[in-house]
Amino acid sequence: MQPSYSPWGEVDWSETLCPGFEMVATPSHGGIMVERTAAMRLSAAARKCGQWDGGYLCFEEDCAENVVLRELLDKDMWQIPERIRDPEAFEEAINKNIREYNPEYWSARQRWYRKREQAKQTEKEAGGAPRKRPLPAAVR
């Protein structure tokens, strides 16, 4: 992807986090730019934290890019790089930033996370077998 422009100015460097997700830096600022199709992999709550610019959903580095990092971590689409010496502190810094600047997203993420953990526990208690869901009335 490697965009040459960003809402923050001309791109000095970029790093692909995963396909469609590019962290970019300019001489004075930066953030994460997400291709239109890749943006659909983000939750609706996360998409609300970005701004569209030139076909990309953009997340400014100070207040919004941590939303993308949190989503990618939660969905196992990205891992904290090995160059980060204290991954737990790094992840807590992500969470703290989100709680401060995007509390609505944090609330939605926490609801999703609790449901996911409950589903994992239910599956574990059932011996790892997938839960059977009833077919919708229109399919029966």
Secondary structure as UniProt FT lines:
FT   STRAND          5..6
FT   TURN            7..8
FT   STRAND          9..10
FT   STRAND          13..18
FT   TURN            19..20
FT   STRAND          21..25
FT   STRAND          30..35
FT   HELIX           36..39
FT   TURN            40..41
FT   HELIX           44..47
FT   TURN            48..49
FT   STRAND          51..53
FT   TURN            54..55
FT   STRAND          56..60
FT   TURN            61..64
FT   HELIX           65..74
FT   TURN            75..76
FT   TURN            82..83
FT   HELIX           87..101
FT   HELIX           103..125
FT   TURN            126..128
FT   TURN            137..139
//
